[in-house]
Amino acid sequence: MSNYPARWWHGLDDGRIQCDLCPRECKLHEGQRGLCFVRERQGGQMLLSTYGRSSGFCVDPIEKKPLNHFYPGSSVFSFGTAGCNLACKFCQNWDISKSHEMDRLMDAAAPERIAMAAQELGCRSVAFTYNDPVIFAEYAIDTAEACHALGLQAVAVTAGYISAAPRREFYACMDAANVDLKGFSEDFYFKQTGAHLAPVLETLRYIRHETDCWLEITTLLIPGLNDSDAELRALSAWVARELGPEVPLHFSAFHPDYKLDKLPATPLATLQRARQIAQGEGLRHVYTGNVHDTEGGSTQCTNCGECLITRDWYEIGSYRLDAAGRCPGCGTALAGRFAAQPGHFGRRRIPVQLSSA
């Protein structure tokens, strides 16, 4: 199913075509590919070369996305393709997202097959992750619709670098999203990701205020690059002011990789400092990620302070919510999507192969 007719492009007066999917607006001659490498011009039209092809399927805990307020403890059927429309020097999945080798796409499945497999494996949701689903939006949208037909949820794990028209269509199909807010300065975005900050902030505002999609945010803290008190304070204040204090914010630990392999790993103390700063700016659900930190992974009632959900890494400990997702002590509703009982998937990771299934 590769070389699928792509959407969101138009012809230019000079004979090139312009991709309208993301703010890069790549302009292509015949045979050229966009920066993402998977959207290309052939025969005068735009094609998506990764439709129906995956770098692998896996069942994960939903907390790994990370989503802490979206059916805690449940399992999610995860997959990605290849390529990316950002150029992050610190990419933690660079072997997939930076790959220009289409033979890395070892597994294949139609949207309906993915939804059926997720249902058969007992997953509550399907996540488009590992690389950015924006660049395979047609495949992600079709898969999300197939999931909804079977009563499953669709989850996008993304950097949020998408233009307005496709953004409306994409998030209309998503039940939850974790958006990777890489940092909070234009200088950082341009130098470290080759992209711009403003379009990401617009995507965050759009998801929060114009859709029913549940939103959480992750910022990977990189020592010396985006972890200063001033930047963390500015980021947290913007989230509280523009999105609201109930939106969960995750600070996760960087490990040396790709082009920043000489930098040190993020110490736990940095994540804990960031959490304190964000809480000081009024955010009510701030988490530390990629580390063992029960306090930083747990969820408290925003009214009485009672601990409602405890976590260690990706595993749920105690779970104290009533059937309506409220605190049993004071009755305050916890922001998010919850079931009467948590899932018990734990921290497992189960690879799945579909092409021969």
Buried (B, 14 or more C-beta within 10 A) or exposed (E): EBEBEBBBBEEEEEEBBBBBBBBBEBBBEEEEBBBBBBBBBBEEEBBBBBBBBBBBBBBBBBBBBBBBBBBBBBBBBBBBBBBBBBBBBBBBBBBBBBBEEBEBBEBBBBBBBBBBBBBEEEBBBBBBBBBBBBBBBBBBBBBBBBBBEEEBBBBBBBBBBBBEEBBEBBBEBBBBBBBBBBBBBEEBBEEBBBBBBEBBBBBBEBBBEEBEBBBBBBBBBBBEBBBEEEBBBBBBBBBBEEBBBBBBBBBBBBBBBBBBEEBEBBBBEBBBBBBEBBBEBEBBBBBBBBBEBEEBBBBBBBBEEBBBBBBEBBBBBEBBBEEEBBBEEEEBBBBBBBBEEBBEBEEEEEEBEBEEE
